[in-house]
Amino acid sequence: MQSETKICQNCKKDFVIEPDDFSFYEKIKVSPPTFCPKCRLLRRFLHTSETVLYKRKCDFSGKEVFSMYSEDAPFPVYETDIWYSDEWDPGQYGMDYNPARPFLEQFLELQNKIPRMSIVRQGLAVNSPYAHRVTDPKNSYMVFRSSYPENSLYIYNGKKHVLDCCDCSWIYECELCYECVNCANCYNVKFGQESKDSRDCYFIYACRNSSNCVGCVNLVNAEYCIWNKKYTKEEYLKKLKEMKLDTFSGLEKMKVEFERFRKKFPQRAIMSIKSEKVLGNWFLNSKNVTKSFDCENVKDGKYLFMVFNAEDCMDYFEWGNKAEQIYECENCGIDIARLYFCNQCWMGAHDLYYCNTCPGAHDCFGCVGLKKGKYSILNKEYSKEEYKKLKNEIIEQMKKIPYVDNKGLEYRFGENFPANFSDFAYNETIANYYHPLTKEEALDRGYRWMGKGKKNYETTTKASQLPETISEVNDSILSEIIECAEKDNPNSVGAFRITQNELTFYRRMNLPLPRVCFDIRHIRRMDKRPPLKIIKRSCSECSVEVETVYTEEYAPIIYCEKCYQQEVY
């Protein structure tokens, strides 16, 4: 096999399909893609909600619930426990396949009438109604994509056990952390990034096994350091007090100074731990994984993002946990295998094609909401022999008769679901974080847009009126509606409130109240990470060419792995 250059039918730009890619497509018996890798990633992003929740009624019980779907959803929405129960039968919606119509057209008809779960959750939720895409949340609020969060607030992508943390993203087994990004095994760290095994620190970047450090970069086994300079314990405590990091103005000053200071140090070209033959960023215990990001314990993968414990996968966004041979899927995990063009399939699901929200199902094609289903097509069950025969007939039909979307793009067998099949508007998905568009731009490109707008909150306090320190705040703040300091920002909801758990956290951590709403704080953390785009640069030390996500603006000094190891370790 040889490399082939194709023209993406979506963006019209050239892209290359490598020999190894062709081998993978042949092995899983799917046609090569007609979309480029970037457009395929965006398409996967469009099929998943992130941090947007609505208050609406369950269409089964009438109970008020929190949901990833608004009242405008074309299908019924059931509270999660009812959806998982035997109180309704997804098989009753089964349809006969019509060979005279494009198959995906029939799938969309089925998708728009089958009930969906209000929020995605595994295990037991304890006092955590505002938690979405989580496992066993306990006393947590506005927590998304997290496993075993406890007493935590405003978390996005928290792995393993996240305890007593607030306003963090991409954290792993952390406790008492605040405004941290890409941190692991940290305790009482505030404003940390790309750091691990550290404790009792403020504003650290790429530090390991450090404690009592402030404003430090690339330190290992350090203690009592400020701006990378070593002090005695007494000197350290005195200088720390002088920095006034318990005040809002002190923190704001420190943010500016630390960002300037960070850029004076070499940036590792690829953030990778115990990994080999990787290309992209943020790898842990991974091997032979290229053009991928945020991968842990992954072997043999390409075009992956936020995947862990997986093997032999391509074009896969989010999850894993014992996943094998997954292609063009999103939000799928827990003992899964051979899933192709699927969304929200988990708990032992295997051998599925074009399925949406089918936990525990196997050998299904074009099914929606089919819990533990088998040998089914469009939610209608067949014998094993009938299923295999009809499945092959449909695949051949999909190769010959494409589905044409609202932009005139053709979808044959081998392509993921079209963008207009998404359950969500563009600004409800992760696509809007990585590829932000205005409402006009999104509509012009054929995407839907949720006209959320800003509510006319009767605010009682302006952000500028909030006290400098938490010690000046009394419990009356819990009844206040605070005007967001960036209320004119299109991403702001305009106002926010402080919850009791949040106030308790700020008091415990001696932190001032935030001045902006959760949505703005979340986007600020997202912006701390470089874009998911691999570029070529030269090592600032030895001039060897490196591939990295770090632009010159983000990191003026870039080091290859060899030079970084010599400099830092």
N, C-alpha and C positions, 0 to 999 in steps of 0.2 A: 504494500500500500504506500501511496505517496501523499504528501500534503496537497490540499486543493484550496484555491482561493475562491470564495463565494461572495455574492453581493447580498447583503441583508435586505429582505423584502420590506422591513420596517423603516430603517434609517437610511437605506440605500448605500451604506458604506461597505468596503471590503472587509472580509474576515477570513481567517484561515482555519480549516479543519485539519488537524494533525493526524498522522498515521495511527497513533494510539487512540485517538478519538474514534476513528473509523472502526478499529478493533472492538472498542466498547459497544458501539452501536450495533455491530454485527453480532456480538455475543448476546445482547439482550433483544435482538431482532426488532429494532426500530429504525425508521428512516432517519438519515442525518437531518439536523435542524436547518431551517431557512432563515432563522433569526440569528444575529451575531450574539456573542456572549453578553455584551452589555445590555442589549435589548431583552435577552432572555432573563437576565437578573431583574431588570425593571418589571418585566411581566410577572415574575414570581412575587416581587414586592407588592404588586397591585392586588394580589389575592389574599392579603393578610392585614387585619386591623392591628393596631399597636396599643395606643394609650387613650383611645377615645371610647368613653362609656356613656350610655344613655339610660335615663330612667323611663321605663315603659311597663306595660302590663303583660303578664304571661298570657298567651292566647289559649292556654289550656285551663289554668286555674283562676285567672283573673287577678292574681296577686301581683302587686307592684314589685318589679325586679330591676336589677341593673344589667344592662346588655350591651354587647358590641354592636347590636343592630338597633337602628332607630325605629320609630313607629311607621316609617315609610317603607320598610322592607316588604318586598312582594310576597314573602312566605310567612307562615306562622312562626312565632318564637316562643319556646317553652323554657321555663326555668330549668337549670342544668340537671337537678335531681330528677325531675319529671321526665326530661328528655332521655336520661339513662334508664328509666324504669320500664316496666312491661305494660304501662297504662295506655300505650299507643303502639301501633304496628306500622313501621315504615314500608312493609311489604304490601300494604293495602293500596299504595300509590303506584304499584307496578304497571309498566306500560309495555305493549307489544312493539317490537322493533319494526319499523317501516323502511324497507330497503329503497323506497323511492325518494326518501328525504335524506339530507345530510344528517349523519348520526349526531353530530354535536348540536344541531338544531333541536333534535329530540331530547338530548340531555338537558339543554337549557330549559326546555318546557318542564321537565321533571324537577329540575333544581329549583324552579321558582314556585313550587307548590308544596314541597316537603318541609315539615317543621325543623327548625334548627335550635341548638342549645344556646341559651342566652350568653353565657361566658364559658370559656374552656377551662376545665379544672379536673385534675386527677386527685384522688384521695379525699380527705376530709377537710373542709374549710371551717375554721373556728373563728367566729367574730371577724370575718374578712370578706364582706360583700363586694368591696371595691377591688377585687384581685382577679386578674385575667391572665390566662395561660400560665397557670401555677400548679404546684403540687403541694398539698398539705399546708396551706397558709394558716398562720395563727396570729390573731390580734394584729393584722397588718392592713394598711390602707394605701390605695393607689399603688399597688405592686403588680408588675407585669413581667412575664417570662422569667419566673423565679421558682426555685425548688426549696421547699422547707423554710420560707421566710417567717420570722417570728418577731413580733413587736417592731416591725419595720414600716417605713413610710417612703413613698415616692421612689421606688426602686424599679430600675429597668435592667433586666437580664442579671439576676442574682443566682449564682450556682451554689450547689450544696447547701450548707446551712448559713443563712444570713440572719444575724441576731442584732436587734437594737441599732439598725442603721437607717439613715435618712438621706435622700437626695444623692443616690449613687447609681452608677451604671457599669455593667460588666465587672461585677465584683464576685469573689469566690471565697467562701468560708471566711467572712469578715464579721467583726463585732464592733459596735460603737464607732462606726465610721460615718463621715459626713462629707458630701461633695467629693467623692472619690470616683475615679474612672480607671478601669483595667487594673484593679488591685486584688491581691490574693493573700489570704492568711494574715490579714492586718487587724490590729486592735487599736482603737482610739486614735485613728488617723483622720485628719481633717485636710481636705484639698490635696489628696494624694493622687498620683497618676503613674501607671506603669511600674508599680512597686509591689513588693511582696515581703512577707515575713517581717513586717515592721510594726512598731507600736509607739504611741505617744508622740506623734509627729504632726507638724503643720507644713503644708506646701512642700511636698517632696516629689521628685520625678526620677523614675528609674533607679530607685534605691532598694537595697536588699539587706535584710537582717539588721535593720538600723532602729535606733530608739532615741527619743528625745532630740529630734533634729528639726530644724526650721529652715525653710528656703534652701533645700539641698538637692543636688543633682548627681546621679551616678555614684552614690556612695555605697560601700559594702562594709558591713560590720562596724558601722559608725555609731557614736554616742555623743550627746551633748555638742552638737555642731550647729552653727548658724551661718548661712551663706557658705557652706562647705569648710568653715573654719572651726577647729576644735577649741572647746573651752572647758574649764573646770565646771563642775556641777553648779557651784555657787554663781560663777560668772554667767553661765547659761541661763539660770533662773532669773537673774537680774535683768539681762538683756531681753529675755522673753517678755517680761513684764513691761519693759520700756516700749515694746513693739505694739502694745495695746490690741492684741488680736482677739480680745473679748468685745471689741467695739466694731460697729458697722464700718466706720470710716477707716479704722485700722486695717480691717480685712480688705477693703476696696483698694487701699494704697498698696497693700502687700500683693494683691493679684497682679497689679500692673508691674511692680518691681520684679516679681518672681518670673513672669513671662519673659521679661527682658533678660533676666539672669540665666534662665534655662537655655536660651539660644547661644550662650557663650560656650556651651559644652558639646562634645560630640554626640550625635544621635546614632544609635545602632541602626543599621540599614534595615534589618528585619528583627522584630521582637519575637524571639524564638527561644524556647527552653527544651532541652533534651529532644530535639527534632533534627531530621536530616532530609536533604533533598526536598526542601520546601520553598515556595515562592508566593509571596503575598505579605501577610502580617498577622501577628498574634497567634503563635503556634505553641502547643504544649504536647510533648510525647507523641509527635506525629512523624510520619515517614512517607515520602513520595506523594506529597500533596502540593499541587501547584495552582497558581492564580486563585487563591482561596484566602479566607480571613476568619479569625476567631475559631480555630479548630483545636480540639483537644482529643488525644487518643484516636487519631484518624490515620488510616493507612490506605494508600492508593485512592486519591481523590482529586478532582479538578472542578473549578468553578463552584466552590462551597463557601457558605457563610453561616457562622454560628452553628457549627455541627460538632458533636462529640460522640465518642465511642461508635465509630462507623468505619466501614470498609468497602472499597470498590464502589464508589459513588461519584456521580457527576451532576452538576446543575441542581444543587440541593440547598435550600434555605431553611435553617433553623431546626434544631433538635437532633435526634439520633438515639443514643442510649440503647445500644445493640441494634444497629441498622446495617443492612447489607444489600448491596446492589440497588441503590435508589437513584432514580433519574427524573429530573424535571418535577421535583416535589417541593412542597413547603409545609411546615408545621406538622411533620410526621415523625413519630418516634416510639420507643419502647418495644423491643423485640420485633422489629419489622424486617421484611425482606421482599425484594423484587416488586417494588412499587414504582409505577411509571405514570407520570402526569396526574398526581394525586395531591390533595390538600386535606389536612386535618384527619389523618388516618393513623391510629396508634394501637397499642396494647395487642401485639401479636398479629397485626394485619400483614397479609402477604399475598403476593400474586394478584395485584390489583392494577387495573388500567382505568384512567379517567374517572376516578372516584373522589367524592367530597364527603368528609365527615362520616367515615365508615369504620369505627373502632372495632377491632377483633374480627373483621371480615376477611375472607380469603376467596380467591378465584371469582372475582367480580369484575364487570366491565360496565362503566357508565352508570354507577349507582350513587345514590345520595342518602345519607342518614341511615344506612343499612347496618344496624348493630349486629355483629357476629353473623352477617349474611354469608352465603356460599353459593357458588355456581349461579350467579344472578346477573342479568343484563337489564338495565333500566328498572331495577328493583324487582324484576320478575324472576323467580327461581326456576331453574331447569335441572334436568339430570346432568351428571358429569359429562356424558357423551354429547348431549344436546348443547350444553354450554360451550364446549370446545369447538364444535362444528360451527355454531352461530358466531362465536367470537372471531374465528378466522374469516368468516364471510363479511363481518362488519369491518375488519381491518382492511380487507381488499376493497370494500366499498369506500372507506375513508381515503384510500390512496387514489381512487378514481374520481370521487365526488367530494370536492372540498366544501367546507363551511366558509362562507365569505362574511367577514365581520363588518362593522359599521364604517370602517376605513377602507374597505375594499381589499383587505389582506386575506389570502387564502390559507386555510388551515386543513392540512391533510394529516394522515396518521404519522405521528412522530413529533408533532408540535404540542406544547402545553395549551391549556385553555386560553382562549382569546381574552384580551383585557376587558371587553364588555361583558364577560361572564362573571367578573368579580362581584362579590356581594357588597362591596364597599366603594364609596366615592374616593377619588384620588387623594383628597386631603384628609382622609381617615386612615390612610395606609402608611407604611414605612417608606414607600416611594417618595412621599412628600418631604421626608427628612433628607434623603440622599440626592433627590433630584427635585428640589422645590420649584413649583410653578405657581403663577397667579391663577386666579379663577378663569380669566379669559384665555390664558395659554392652555390650561387643562381642557377646557371645553373645545377649543380650536383643534386639539389633538384627538378629540373623540372620547375623552374621559368624562366621567360624571363628577360632580362637585356638590358637596354637602353645604348648603347655605346656612351654616350654623349662626353666623353673625354674632354680635356682641349683645348681651342682655343689658338692659338699662338698669344696672344695679344702683340702688340707693345707698351709695357708699357712706360710711360714717367716719372713716379715717383715710387720709392720704398716706401713701408710703413715706413721703418726706416727713410726716409727723411722728413716725414711729421712733421710740427711744433708741439711743445709741447702744445700750447694753441690755441684756436680758434681766439683769437685776432691777431695772427700772420698770419692768412690765408686771402688771398685776393680772388677776384672773378675768378682769373685765374685758380683756382683749378677745376672749372667746366669743363674745357677743358682737364684736365689731365686724363690719364688712370693709376690707381694706382695698383701696383703689390701687391696681397694679401700676408700678412706676413706668411700665412700658405699655400702658393701655392702648396706645395708638398703633402698636405693633400688630400686624395682621394675625400673628400666631397667639396673641394674648386673648384670654377670655374676658379681660377687663377688670376683674376683681377676684379676691380670694379671701378665705377665712383661715384662722388658725384653730386646729383641733386640740383637744385636751392632751392626747398622746404626743402631738407635735410640740406643744408648749412644755410638756414634761421633759421631752428630749432636749430641747434647747437649754432648759435650765440645768439639766444634768451635765451637758457638754459645755456650758457657759458660752453659748453662741447667741449673737443678736438675731432678731427676727428677720426673715427674708423680706425683700422689697418688691419682688415680682412673683407672678403666679407660677404654678407648677409647670405649665406648658412652656413658658419662657425659660425656666430653670432647666428643664429637660433638654431643650434645643441647645442651650449653652453647653451642656455636657456633651451632647452629640458633636458639637462643633470643636470640642477639644481634641477629637480624633481626626487624623487626616482622612481625606477622601479614599474610597475603595478603588484606587486607580494606581496601577504599577507604572513607574517611570524609570528611566535610566539616568544615573548620575555617576560621578567619579568620587571615589573615596578621597576625603580631604587630606588624608595622611600619605597613602601610597599610590593614589591616582588610578587604582584598578577600577574597572567599571562595575557598578553594583545596580541591582534592581531593587527598588524601594517604593514605598507609598509616601515618603516624606519629601515634600517640595523644599526648595531653597528658602522660601518664605517661612515655612514651618520650622525647618531645621537648617540653618546656614552651614553647619558643620556636620558632615555625614561620614561615618566610618564603616568600612567593611567588617565582617565578623572577626577576622584575624587581628586587625588593628584595634578594634573595640576591646577584645579580650586582653590584649597587651596593655591598653590604656587603663581599663577599669578594674580588671581582675588580677 
